[in-house]
């Protein structure tokens, strides 16, 4: 179990509306990611689901039961925060089993639950250590293990990888994805990192200024964005936006992803000069400044030897272009 439904949920702090009428269903066993820029309301929405904030209006239903007035501890969910929130004087085992101990669960059952979670997270050699003796990645795994032993209906993750370095973020992301498969649990995950969203989610919820802009599977949103905000936010490097009139195209704006711009030294639809080149080994990013369209990003696979101030000609792949009206909405 673990299906969640939000019905017309709003949240205001004084005269400031932070969440502006969110309707959403998260199916049992689904991995749903809330993504958007800082200040879009994604963490506030998660805290409303958890019961740490009260909704100003609307309903929160867990497995069909309205839980607006149910205390956080009674909602049968577990939350993993950006900060690990471990007790420094307790061992890994005691940190993971504390909620069960407070609930009066028998010692043998607590040990079995913590051992099982430790096996999932490769924490067995660390069970008698204290948090100060652990790396950041190990502490985050302990925090995840603490959530697992509670066997919640719903896991909530609030930017859990933000404090980790790049390599640990990748490794922990893989662990969370594996855990989702192993546990078949319902998970809601908040991040501002669209790469995390694309790689983890069954469905992505793109938020802006307290509203849902689009909901869909990662590649559905990538290949079929509803508007310029979604098109520009999902995808790395970011989509290029061109002036349609200058290219003889319909609509106010044409969107083209960096990998869908062809490069020539001799001819093309757009002329510009190279501002910067990023050689990443497996791919090369070329930043070209056009007088008409501004700074454009070109993504090329492999190694390429373009030089700063070199003149290049770019041609968008018309079959992969997106067209938007003056309000930023997608033209079909």
Secondary structure, 3 states (H helix, E strand, C coil): CCCEEEEEEEEEECCEEEEEEEEEEECCCCEEEEECCCCCCHHHHHHHHHCCCCCCEEEEEECCEECCCCCHHHCCEEEECCCCCCCCCCEHHHHHHHHHHHCCCCHHHHHHHHHHHHHHHCCHHHCCCEHHHCCHHHHHHHHHHHHHHCCCCEEEEECCCCCCCHHHHHHHHHHHHHHHHHHCCEEEEEECCHHHHHHHCCEEEEEECCEEEEEECHHHHHHCCCEHHHHHHCCCCCCEEEEHHHHCCCCCEEEECHHHEEEECCCCCEEEEEEEEEECCCEEEEEEEECCCEEEEEEEECCCCCCCCCEEEEEECHHHCEEECCCCEECC
